[in-house]
Amino acid sequence: MALPQLTLSLQFSHLSDPAPHRAALPRHKVARWLRHALDADGEFTVRIVDAEEGQALNRDYRQKDYATNVLTFDYAQDPAVKADRVLCAPVVAREAAEQGKTLQQHYAHLLVHGALHAQGWDHETSEADAEAMEAREIEILAGLGLPNPY
């Protein structure tokens, strides 16, 4: 079965130390992770930001005044999935270290997780929905040769 087509814009904002994040996010891998999580063609912007930009976006769009790991702005699901993903580099790096994961593994999980959200998956609606979404994430990541993130 052919994977969906993907149009990808991968952006890095002004990070104090961009090297580890650029190394963890080669364009071909980001595209591969997203394509494996999509059930339809997609158009994604993935933007890696510093804590200041992450906090401003979270405050402005979610009324939560702190930098969060990832924000998903989804615009369409049909005929193609269209979404922007904003990942806060320092938060993602801290979480990866706390969880004993590589930076790349954590980015892969967050990108797959966000791609599912952009397609209508939701883990906050019920325990059953959360379990279904988690199982799908584990399945996708395993298919990519990546470990269970939970």
C-alpha positions, 0 to 999 in steps of 0.5 A, a space after each residue: 500500500 502506498 503511503 500518502 503524499 506529503 507537502 512539508 515545510 520544516 522550520 527552525 526559529 532562532 534557537 540558542 543551540 539549534 544543532 541537536 534539534 537539527 540533527 534529530 530532525 532530518 527532513 527525510 525522517 520527519 516526512 517519513 514519520 508524518 507519512 506513516 501517521 497519515 491516512 490521507 495526503 497531507 500538508 504540514 508545517 513543522 516549526 521548532 521554536 524557542 521557549 519565548 515563542 512557544 510560550 507566546 503561542 500557547 498564551 495567545 491561542 490556548 490562554 496558558 502562559 507557559 511553553 508547552 511541548 507541542 501545539 497543533 493547529 489543524 485546518 482541514 481533514 478532507 481531501 487532505 490533512 492540513 496542519 501546523 505543528 509547533 514544537 518547543 525545542 527546550 521543552 522537548 529536550 527536557 522531556 526526552 531527558 526526563 523520560 530516558 528517550 533520545 531527542 529524535 525518539 521524542 520528536 518522532 512520537 510528538 510528530 506522530 501524536 500531532 498528526 493523529 490529532 490533526 486527523 481527528 483523534 483525541 485522547 481527552 474525550 474518554 479513556 477508550 479514545 485515549 487508549 485507542 490513540 495510544 495503541 495507534 501511536 505505538 503501532 505506527 512507531 513500531 512500524 518505523 522501528 521506534 520503541 514504545 514511547 509509553 
